[in-house]
């Protein structure tokens, strides 16, 4: 499915909107439409190991997995209710507590790192890494995390690959 065949840009209130020609949903940015178009693909590259449902995106699979694991990393500071997705927390804050999240144009929300094994959360990647390394040494997230951060800046990391799995004797 070609992206250029699946959308059309249209002007509305001075800014373009991008329309999916399959389901007619409208998106404010082309990259949002491009990501959305994957949901119409019949090929699902990332299956859920619990129920077999397939996803085109690892982000969507991770979010779905939380329905099976019960991990709810987004917690309301006002009433302690917890959610699997940040957007659900923001909706709760708006509807229940009357609080609206205001983000400036192109402002990013603070990122949190979530341990998908136990629900531990941290805003610091190094703290997350240490948690996973100590608490879940056989987690695939550990290998992915290490590989990603070594590729970004290999000279800044002092942890040797054999330190990842010292007890298991696994090496990268």
Backbone as CSV, one residue per row, in Angstrom:
resi,resn,N_x,N_y,N_z,CA_x,CA_y,CA_z,C_x,C_y,C_z
1,UNK,0.846,-1.168,0.000,0.000,0.000,0.000,0.895,1.235,0.000
2,UNK,0.725,2.079,-0.955,1.567,3.267,-1.110,0.971,4.405,-0.305
3,UNK,1.808,5.073,0.447,1.326,6.149,1.301,0.714,7.262,0.468
4,UNK,1.329,7.596,-0.660,0.826,8.715,-1.457,-0.567,8.422,-2.030
5,UNK,-0.932,7.162,-2.179,-2.255,6.820,-2.686,-3.297,6.789,-1.580
6,UNK,-2.864,6.791,-0.340,-3.791,6.567,0.765,-4.173,7.825,1.520
7,UNK,-3.713,8.966,1.094,-4.111,10.164,1.813,-4.230,11.333,0.860
8,UNK,-4.901,12.310,1.331,-4.905,13.566,0.616,-4.818,14.663,1.661
9,UNK,-4.069,15.686,1.333,-3.967,16.820,2.250,-5.127,17.750,1.948
10,UNK,-5.710,18.305,2.980,-6.775,19.269,2.764,-6.586,20.408,3.739
11,UNK,-6.990,21.572,3.354,-6.865,22.762,4.195,-8.109,22.889,5.067
12,UNK,-7.881,23.165,6.322,-8.984,23.400,7.247,-8.482,24.365,8.295
13,UNK,-9.100,25.477,8.413,-8.724,26.520,9.368,-7.251,26.912,9.219
14,UNK,-6.797,27.001,7.973,-5.445,27.488,7.731,-4.335,26.468,7.824
15,UNK,-4.583,25.288,8.368,-3.515,24.289,8.462,-3.952,23.024,7.730
16,UNK,-3.001,22.336,7.083,-3.388,21.136,6.332,-3.797,19.995,7.261
17,UNK,-4.696,19.185,6.779,-5.081,17.960,7.473,-4.836,16.820,6.501
18,UNK,-4.509,15.652,7.031,-4.187,14.510,6.191,-5.235,13.438,6.407
19,UNK,-5.891,13.053,5.332,-7.036,12.158,5.375,-6.646,10.764,4.911
20,UNK,-6.988,9.759,5.708,-6.779,8.370,5.324,-7.893,7.981,4.359
21,UNK,-7.518,7.524,3.185,-8.535,7.172,2.194,-9.193,5.826,2.489
22,UNK,-8.647,5.073,3.438,-9.227,3.774,3.782,-10.365,3.946,4.786
23,UNK,-10.111,4.661,5.884,-11.136,4.797,6.936,-11.605,6.239,7.146
24,UNK,-11.006,7.170,6.417,-11.391,8.583,6.441,-11.076,9.305,7.744
25,UNK,-10.171,8.757,8.559,-9.712,9.483,9.741,-8.836,10.641,9.283
26,UNK,-8.852,11.715,10.059,-8.086,12.904,9.710,-6.965,13.091,10.728
27,UNK,-5.773,13.454,10.249,-4.607,13.644,11.100,-3.991,15.015,10.841
28,UNK,-3.485,15.666,11.874,-2.896,16.999,11.688,-1.504,16.969,11.054
29,UNK,-0.821,15.836,11.135,0.529,15.732,10.595,0.629,14.511,9.685
30,UNK,1.421,14.633,8.637,1.568,13.511,7.714,2.205,12.307,8.394
31,UNK,3.164,12.526,9.310,3.809,11.399,9.976,2.820,10.610,10.828
32,UNK,1.802,11.286,11.356,0.768,10.581,12.118,-0.079,9.711,11.186
33,UNK,-0.373,10.227,10.006,-1.115,9.437,9.030,-0.274,8.257,8.556
34,UNK,0.994,8.485,8.291,1.872,7.421,7.826,1.916,6.292,8.843
35,UNK,2.024,6.630,10.130,2.026,5.618,11.188,0.680,4.901,11.237
36,UNK,-0.395,5.665,11.102,-1.744,5.098,11.133,-1.957,4.096,9.998
37,UNK,-1.424,4.385,8.835,-1.648,3.524,7.669,-1.194,2.092,7.905
38,UNK,-0.236,1.895,8.800,0.223,0.545,9.106,-0.905,-0.322,9.651
39,UNK,-1.873,0.283,10.320,-2.953,-0.513,10.915,-3.828,-1.161,9.847
40,UNK,-3.802,-0.638,8.627,-4.602,-1.211,7.556,-3.879,-2.349,6.832
41,UNK,-2.617,-2.541,7.132,-1.842,-3.593,6.492,-2.269,-4.953,7.040
42,UNK,-2.312,-5.958,6.183,-2.679,-7.306,6.610,-1.506,-8.009,7.301
43,UNK,-0.315,-7.519,7.086,0.877,-8.143,7.676,1.109,-7.551,9.056
44,UNK,1.111,-8.398,10.062,1.352,-7.978,11.445,2.650,-8.644,11.897
45,UNK,3.718,-7.859,11.988,5.047,-8.418,12.252,5.326,-8.704,13.724
46,UNK,4.515,-8.186,14.622,4.790,-8.327,16.048,3.604,-8.983,16.755
47,UNK,3.638,-10.313,16.958,2.517,-10.999,17.617,2.627,-10.955,19.148
48,UNK,1.480,-10.914,19.803,1.423,-10.973,21.264,1.669,-12.422,21.688
49,UNK,2.571,-12.619,22.631,2.877,-13.987,23.073,1.795,-14.564,23.981
50,UNK,0.883,-13.740,24.445,-0.207,-14.221,25.289,-1.428,-14.643,24.475
51,UNK,-1.840,-13.812,23.525,-3.086,-14.095,22.807,-2.917,-14.242,21.300
52,UNK,-1.754,-13.933,20.778,-1.503,-14.092,19.351,-1.933,-12.928,18.482
53,UNK,-2.568,-11.917,19.050,-2.972,-10.761,18.254,-1.724,-10.117,17.662
54,UNK,-1.802,-9.678,16.413,-0.634,-9.127,15.743,-0.654,-7.615,15.672
55,UNK,0.531,-7.029,15.664,0.685,-5.579,15.590,1.755,-5.237,14.570
56,UNK,1.631,-4.053,13.975,2.607,-3.590,12.999,3.739,-2.827,13.663
57,UNK,3.561,-2.492,14.902,4.469,-1.581,15.569,4.810,-2.134,16.959
58,UNK,6.081,-2.087,17.346,6.464,-2.597,18.669,5.830,-1.764,19.785
59,UNK,5.633,-0.477,19.540,4.997,0.381,20.540,3.584,-0.115,20.830
60,UNK,2.837,-0.424,19.781,1.465,-0.905,19.965,1.449,-2.259,20.666
61,UNK,2.400,-3.122,20.342,2.481,-4.424,21.022,2.776,-4.229,22.505
62,UNK,3.731,-3.369,22.824,4.087,-3.126,24.231,2.888,-2.602,25.003
63,UNK,2.162,-1.669,24.407,0.972,-1.111,25.050,-0.077,-2.197,25.253
64,UNK,-0.277,-3.052,24.246,-1.241,-4.149,24.340,-0.841,-5.154,25.414
65,UNK,0.449,-5.467,25.514,0.931,-6.461,26.482,0.539,-6.083,27.906
66,UNK,0.419,-4.796,28.164,0.053,-4.347,29.509,-1.349,-4.791,29.891
67,UNK,-2.201,-5.091,28.921,-3.536,-5.604,29.258,-3.426,-7.011,29.835
68,UNK,-2.370,-7.742,29.473,-2.154,-9.091,29.999,-1.347,-9.070,31.299
69,UNK,-0.349,-8.198,31.374,0.553,-8.205,32.537,-0.008,-7.407,33.711
70,UNK,-0.942,-6.504,33.446,-1.492,-5.680,34.523,-0.609,-4.491,34.887
71,UNK,0.441,-4.261,34.122,1.341,-3.132,34.407,0.651,-1.839,34.010
72,UNK,0.598,-0.910,34.985,-0.042,0.386,34.784,0.923,1.472,35.261
73,UNK,1.817,1.915,34.387,2.867,2.836,34.824,2.451,4.293,34.976
74,UNK,1.298,4.684,34.459,0.891,6.085,34.509,-0.105,6.278,35.638
75,UNK,0.349,6.902,36.729,-0.427,7.006,37.957,-0.870,8.454,38.191
76,UNK,-2.137,8.614,38.552,-2.676,9.929,38.889,-2.143,10.341,40.260
77,UNK,-1.551,11.504,40.343,-1.015,12.003,41.613,-2.121,12.431,42.579
78,UNK,-3.320,12.645,42.053,-4.411,13.137,42.893,-5.225,12.025,43.540
79,UNK,-5.393,10.894,42.835,-6.234,9.841,43.407,-5.601,8.448,43.322
80,UNK,-4.378,8.359,42.829,-3.623,7.099,42.757,-4.178,6.084,41.758
81,UNK,-5.193,6.453,40.947,-5.661,5.544,39.906,-4.540,5.415,38.878
82,UNK,-4.366,4.214,38.340,-3.254,3.970,37.414,-3.777,3.516,36.050
83,UNK,-2.977,3.797,35.021,-3.384,3.544,33.642,-2.247,2.903,32.858
84,UNK,-2.629,2.206,31.792,-1.630,1.558,30.938,-1.045,2.522,29.912
85,UNK,-1.750,3.624,29.638,-1.299,4.576,28.633,-1.332,5.992,29.192
86,UNK,-0.396,6.808,28.742,-0.343,8.196,29.179,-1.601,8.948,28.748
87,UNK,-2.098,8.678,27.540,-3.284,9.397,27.073,-4.503,9.091,27.944
88,UNK,-4.570,7.882,28.497,-5.674,7.540,29.403,-5.568,8.327,30.699
89,UNK,-4.355,8.508,31.214,-4.148,9.330,32.404,-4.548,10.776,32.125
90,UNK,-4.134,11.297,30.978,-4.457,12.685,30.641,-5.966,12.873,30.479
91,UNK,-6.635,11.893,29.905,-8.090,11.945,29.772,-8.740,11.917,31.158
92,UNK,-8.251,11.068,32.052,-8.741,10.979,33.426,-8.576,12.325,34.138
93,UNK,-7.397,12.917,34.024,-7.139,14.198,34.678,-8.120,15.268,34.198
94,UNK,-8.396,15.261,32.892,-9.303,16.249,32.310,-10.744,15.999,32.751
95,UNK,-11.207,14.751,32.657,-12.615,14.444,32.936,-12.948,14.393,34.418
96,UNK,-12.069,13.813,35.225,-12.367,13.610,36.640,-11.910,14.775,37.509
97,UNK,-10.730,15.306,37.232,-10.164,16.352,38.086,-10.189,17.741,37.448
98,UNK,-10.676,17.835,36.194,-10.761,19.133,35.532,-9.412,19.752,35.202
99,UNK,-8.402,18.934,35.112,-7.052,19.446,34.809,-6.724,19.162,33.348
100,UNK,-6.360,20.198,32.638,-6.011,20.044,31.234,-4.500,20.140,31.090
101,UNK,-3.920,19.171,30.382,-2.485,19.196,30.119,-2.240,20.172,28.977
102,UNK,-1.374,21.124,29.197,-1.063,22.110,28.163,0.376,21.929,27.720
103,UNK,0.543,21.681,26.444,1.878,21.529,25.884,2.053,22.561,24.783
104,UNK,3.187,23.220,24.795,3.486,24.185,23.750,3.691,23.451,22.427
105,UNK,3.631,24.186,21.346,3.831,23.600,20.027,5.169,22.873,19.993
106,UNK,5.121,21.611,19.608,6.282,20.734,19.489,6.962,20.416,20.824
107,UNK,6.339,20.765,21.933,6.894,20.410,23.235,6.651,18.933,23.479
108,UNK,7.672,18.252,23.939,7.543,16.823,24.202,7.238,16.596,25.670
109,UNK,6.415,15.609,25.926,6.144,15.238,27.309,7.372,14.517,27.851
110,UNK,7.546,14.555,29.152,8.713,13.889,29.729,8.595,12.388,29.514
111,UNK,9.693,11.772,29.133,9.702,10.347,28.839,9.886,9.567,30.135
112,UNK,9.156,8.480,30.261,9.415,7.581,31.374,9.812,6.224,30.813
113,UNK,10.676,5.562,31.531,11.147,4.237,31.162,10.395,3.238,32.033
114,UNK,9.747,2.275,31.394,8.880,1.336,32.097,9.444,-0.071,31.974
115,UNK,9.624,-0.722,33.113,10.025,-2.122,33.111,8.778,-2.938,32.820
116,UNK,8.762,-3.603,31.676,7.577,-4.366,31.282,7.491,-5.695,32.027
117,UNK,8.499,-6.023,32.838,8.455,-7.237,33.642,7.741,-7.020,34.973
118,UNK,7.945,-5.826,35.591,7.364,-5.627,36.926,6.653,-4.292,37.109
119,UNK,6.762,-3.376,36.147,6.080,-2.095,36.266,6.908,-0.977,36.855
120,UNK,8.165,-1.231,37.239,9.043,-0.183,37.747,9.138,0.926,36.700
121,UNK,9.066,2.196,37.147,9.201,3.317,36.223,10.279,4.269,36.713
122,UNK,10.915,4.929,35.757,11.926,5.924,36.068,11.988,6.931,34.931
123,UNK,12.314,8.153,35.261,12.511,9.165,34.223,13.963,9.174,33.762
124,UNK,14.797,8.387,34.433,16.226,8.345,34.099,16.594,7.007,33.458
125,UNK,17.161,7.037,32.251,17.498,5.781,31.575,18.541,4.949,32.317
126,UNK,19.494,5.607,32.981,20.516,4.847,33.710,19.917,4.107,34.903
127,UNK,18.971,4.725,35.578,18.296,4.083,36.708,17.466,2.889,36.228
128,UNK,16.787,3.064,35.091,16.017,1.977,34.485,16.944,0.807,34.122
129,UNK,18.058,1.115,33.488,19.017,0.092,33.079,19.515,-0.704,34.287
130,UNK,19.875,-0.009,35.354,20.362,-0.692,36.554,19.280,-1.582,37.162
131,UNK,18.050,-1.089,37.167,16.941,-1.891,37.690,16.807,-3.194,36.903
132,UNK,16.741,-3.080,35.577,16.552,-4.271,34.743,17.739,-5.212,34.910
133,UNK,18.929,-4.657,34.935,20.135,-5.485,35.064,20.151,-6.257,36.383
134,UNK,19.718,-5.604,37.466,19.748,-6.251,38.778,18.550,-7.159,39.016
135,UNK,17.368,-6.730,38.593,16.144,-7.457,38.925,15.710,-8.483,37.869
136,UNK,16.056,-8.232,36.613,15.598,-9.093,35.518,16.753,-9.370,34.549
137,UNK,17.799,-10.041,35.004,18.988,-10.201,34.162,18.768,-11.000,32.883
138,UNK,17.690,-11.746,32.782,17.450,-12.503,31.548,16.433,-11.807,30.642
139,UNK,16.043,-10.585,30.960,15.054,-9.861,30.170,15.630,-9.455,28.813
140,UNK,14.874,-9.685,27.732,15.333,-9.231,26.414,15.472,-7.715,26.354
141,UNK,14.755,-7.001,27.222,14.847,-5.543,27.247,16.258,-5.096,27.593
142,UNK,16.940,-5.877,28.397,18.300,-5.531,28.796,19.234,-5.517,27.586
143,UNK,19.159,-6.551,26.794,20.017,-6.629,25.613,19.686,-5.507,24.629
144,UNK,18.383,-5.261,24.413,17.971,-4.189,23.500,18.451,-2.833,24.011
145,UNK,18.279,-2.603,25.316,18.678,-1.332,25.916,20.182,-1.113,25.758
146,UNK,20.948,-2.137,26.056,22.395,-2.024,25.968,22.834,-1.785,24.528
147,UNK,22.274,-2.538,23.600,22.634,-2.393,22.185,22.314,-0.983,21.699
148,UNK,21.137,-0.483,22.044,20.724,0.851,21.597,21.661,1.925,22.129
149,UNK,21.968,1.858,23.417,22.798,2.906,24.003,24.265,2.784,23.614
150,UNK,24.709,1.605,23.288,26.089,1.463,22.797,26.210,2.031,21.391
151,UNK,25.170,1.906,20.585,25.208,2.436,19.226,25.177,3.952,19.230
152,UNK,24.464,4.555,20.204,24.357,6.011,20.246,25.677,6.669,20.613
153,UNK,26.363,6.160,21.630,27.623,6.778,22.063,28.510,5.735,22.727
154,UNK,29.169,4.887,21.936,29.951,3.783,22.504,31.105,4.226,23.402
155,UNK,31.693,5.374,23.163,32.845,5.790,23.972,32.450,6.223,25.381
156,UNK,31.176,6.573,25.591,30.745,7.042,26.917,30.403,5.906,27.866
157,UNK,30.241,4.701,27.365,29.821,3.592,28.202,31.015,2.799,28.688
158,UNK,31.020,2.551,29.973,32.141,1.825,30.562,31.761,0.405,30.963
159,UNK,30.528,0.001,30.698,30.076,-1.324,31.089,30.409,-2.291,29.956
160,UNK,31.198,-3.270,30.264,31.578,-4.261,29.257,30.394,-5.196,28.994
161,UNK,30.280,-5.710,27.767,29.153,-6.601,27.450,29.042,-7.795,28.384
162,UNK,30.167,-8.337,28.870,30.077,-9.507,29.743,29.480,-9.168,31.096
163,UNK,29.361,-7.879,31.425,28.742,-7.478,32.689,27.216,-7.585,32.622
164,UNK,26.668,-7.709,31.427,25.216,-7.799,31.301,24.647,-9.031,31.975
165,UNK,25.273,-10.167,31.757,24.761,-11.425,32.258,25.860,-12.188,32.991
166,UNK,26.425,-11.617,34.045,27.555,-12.297,34.690,27.215,-13.661,35.253
167,UNK,26.019,-13.820,35.806,25.670,-15.093,36.424,25.347,-16.162,35.383
168,UNK,24.716,-15.748,34.316,24.285,-16.708,33.302,25.427,-17.103,32.373
169,UNK,26.490,-16.305,32.348,27.616,-16.615,31.467,27.286,-16.367,30.011
170,UNK,26.323,-15.473,29.740,25.976,-15.154,28.370,26.759,-13.945,27.919
171,UNK,27.221,-13.949,26.706,28.027,-12.863,26.189,27.434,-12.364,24.898
172,UNK,27.661,-11.094,24.626,27.159,-10.511,23.367,28.254,-10.535,22.342
